[in-house]
Amino acid sequence: MAKAPDRDAVLREGRMCLSASPENRRILVISGARGIGKSTVANTIADEATALGFRVVDLPCLAGLLDEGLLGALVLGDADATPTLLVIDDLHLLPGRSRDRLARAVKAAVRIPNVRCVATTVYTVPPPLWREFAFHRLRPLSEAAVRDLLNRTETVVAQRQLIVELSQGNPLVATELARAAPIWHRDPSVGGAMLDRAHLTDTLADIGAFEVAGLDEESRRHILGDAVRHMVSREHGSDSVAARPSVDTVAQLWVLASSTAEERIAVHLECAVDSRLTSDERLVHRALAARAPDAHLVAVLDDRANDMVSMQRYRRAVALLCRAAALEADRGRARALEVRAASMAAFAGFVDLAESILDRMRPGRRAAALSETVPARAFTAVARGGDPRAAFGVVVQALDRLPDAVASDVVDQLIGSVLAYSALTGDSELVAQALQWAIKHEQHLDPVNVLVSRSLGVSGSRVHVRALDSTALLDAARASLRTGDPWKPVLLQLALPTLLWDPNDSCRLSDVVDPVADGFPAAEALARLQHLGALAARGQFAAFAEAVSSGLPEGLFAAQECLLNSSVAAVTGDEKGCTTAESVASSRFDVAYERMRRGGLSAERCSVTPYGPLEILDYVESCVRLRRPAEARTYLDRLHRTRPDFWGARHSALLAAAEAMLAKSGAEALFEASLHELRTAGWCFDTPRVALVYGEWLRRHHRATESRGRLRYAADLFAELGAHTWLRRAEDELRAAGAGPHPREGDAGSGLTGQELRIASLAAAGLTNKEIGEQLYLSARTVGGHLYRVFPKLQITTRSALRDALLRYEDGGR
């Protein structure tokens, strides 16, 4: 069978049809299922024809009617003078005789050199009189294209995955299912949740009912069989010929939604003995047909799930375990199967499945009260962007109340979780506590947890990673990882390196993790996120932006990626990514002050993002520049009272720099101590940020010569990082201190300088020269001198014209 062309190929055929030498392409028929996008492609061709000067004549076959004389009248009117494109939509709506007469009329019309025709139909085989025309059947959209379509809807990741599976590449079906998404609830068992009428919009219901109207019972049963086999096949990752749908997607959904449980069980029973299906598919159908406990079938499903785990086919394994739990008579055993399924789904990265399983595990008491479910719940929360410290606390509580009779695998997951989340926070106290738990259970720990516990160490207030030279332990960890349990490589990746955005060097033990971390979403997402963190920490922002564009699989750790983007935006001066930092970098302290006041000034806010600690410095500096030191003092006092115990050296160093800005004595020592700590830890942006504030403080205290060294140091580091907005501010401070600007590649030496632009912006906002000088630590006379040079550059003569002139200046790209 010839492969169906994609949309681009059909559009190329359409362009050939419109060309001056169309050869045999004067008539183009586009075929495809309802909602596949035939009319969209035909309209695109019509739009291109209009642009080329064609007269486009629409001939819709509404209600199966077409005026017999309309075609000749429209075409022959002035066709000899004007190129004409006939667009016939929904050709299949016409009765057979009308269709044949239309075919003869179109053939007669296209004998005129300037006439072309594009038609659409749902027929897979052309009608007899249309077979001589160019006939192109549209292919369904790829899964990536459907996901891209759904990204513009209000669906969540879990809903998108199910819609992708059900839509089978049909854009209309995908869009309509997305509209009904608020009522979707994913059943994690094999085959998923069967539809009912409430899941379909009126549009899908009307089309589906129209498609199957007049079909006999046998035909409907055949469609239902196709739909059920397809759902199981997609869930199981198979591609059996018998499982491939042979009818319209909308018709399948309608028949599936209107079928009864008894009808579906009958289909499963037939499929369970269908030799065309794989043995795994037959097992799945057998399990779905069972309605009573079956110990033998449970054992078979459990064994097959273990096989799937060893092959890293976790989604299939989860589905098999859930079905086994449903058929298990013993509730304790059934709960153990569900716990295993939830854990596997969570750590493999299928967090939507994990959440569905956990929500169902409420037999008399909430799943939150079950220690066995805590590893899956905690990791799901972190993968959704939750705070690792909160996850650590939940896991520690589960360890405290751990019952005596608990599976060793559950203990291993709990220990692995506390190790990973404590390391992820970078808090030495939490890491020390996690190591104590590991020591307590060391005799029964998995080699992967032993490896992590012996790799992590605490030195003062810093967490570090120790290189291991124990070949036996590394070999044991490799052997353990090969068992396929997804929590092992995932928690190992979380723990090493410690912080995703920490610039300290650390050992990833990639030779242990990488061979088993490919092929499932969570491990791939973590490896990619850690790569982004390394690029950001090293200041490789161009490579970072390129890597970010590819997106994270399954939408995992999206919140963590947003934090990294915010951190990079704060450094590079991307106004859209971090407006508060951009305002501070541009010396727009009034804007930054208001933004931070609206956003909240709690200690927690300074803890949850990579840029968060720097907001301490931003807020205090904004208050100082706006002559509000009392507010800054109140803010710092509150931070000292409410600061979390896990705040490390970075927070302390930036807090010291903020204190220095308000100190009446000893400020220089505080600045020096802050710079020393940040340089030692290797924080690539924090160091020049504090150096800039330090240099400005020196200049404000009439120590201009001393300030130049700090300001030059800050400018050099900002230039290396590509932080252009901050570099311009450092250069302006250097000029104010009597030094030349930092040399920059590509400086044109024309237009407004950074200082002139700042002064002009403040003046346009209505500030007096004195008020501008107070914000920028300049005299009113110096501000006036800058404005004297700005006016001729902007070609204005009055202060009132500044606002419009600056808008023109910025729109002109400077």
Disulfide bonds with the S-S distance in Angstrom:
none
